[in-house]
Amino acid sequence: MAGINKSKSSKQNKNKSPGSYKRKIITLASVVVIVVILFIILNLYLDSLLQISSSGEAKQQMQQYLSGKYSEDFNISKPNYENGGFGVTGSWRSEAHPISNQKLKFDVGCTPSSDGTFGPSSCSDQYIAAIWSVQASKELESIVKEVNASSSNGYKADSAQAEIVLSEDLVDSVNKQSKYEDNKAKDEGFLYRLIIDAPNDSQKASYIFKIVEKLREEGVYSVDVDVNRNNNSKIRCEIFFNKNKLGSKDNIEECIVKTGRE
């Protein structure tokens, strides 16, 4: 009997092959790896939450930044946190206007550092761009009147406005003493958005391009044309011109037609 039991025990041990142990070890190792990965992701998430300043802190930072830069008081809307995620620091964006002029609205943004705090160069704004947009729109009015006078059959735009957008080094270097006239001819950091609505007509593209050419006579080359596709349409065509891309009315026509097909 002892011999028989010993034989059975030997067979059972043989059945427990090395492969089964390897599978158990691999399974256990996989579980450990998954747990470690989840732990890392959780820590990154919690760390990012800790790094995100509150909207109140961001608003206070924006207030201090604008007041310190321009020596006047501003009203700032509640900031929104954008483009942040796991291990990625986003930025706070808001709309502001000076207390002295509620109609002069502009964008302001602050990006906290990796530890969630704000530094001297954390913020940027479009206040000067908003001031220049008013000046550019007045200049545009005169140009549109001149183009209207030369157009056949009384063709004219329904509306036209200018919006200046500053970027790169220029947005941080300008101040209230900086002049639109001294900066509108710049290629880098200066963008003139020509936002225009005009009736559908064979003259539409040439009419708009005449305005672009008149702007060039004033020294403005970096122009982004934003035009309605057709009457009362919310679909827009957008095309960019500068000194290296002078273009023609055909480019505007192609943009309008292409946008209509999309």
Secondary structure, DSSP 8 states (H G I E B T S, - for coil): -HHHHHHHHHHHHHHS-HHHHHHHHHHHHHHHHHHHHHHHHHHHHHHHHHHS--HHHHHHHHHHHHHHHHSS-EEE---EEES-BTTB--EEEEEEEETT-TT--EEEEE---TTS---TTSEEE-HHHHHHHHHHHHHHHHHHHHHHHHSGGG---SEEEEEEEE-HHHHHH--TT--HHHHTT-SSSEEEEEEEE---STTHHHHHHHHHHHHHHTT---EEEEEESSTT---EEEEEEBTTB---HHHHHHHHHHHHH-
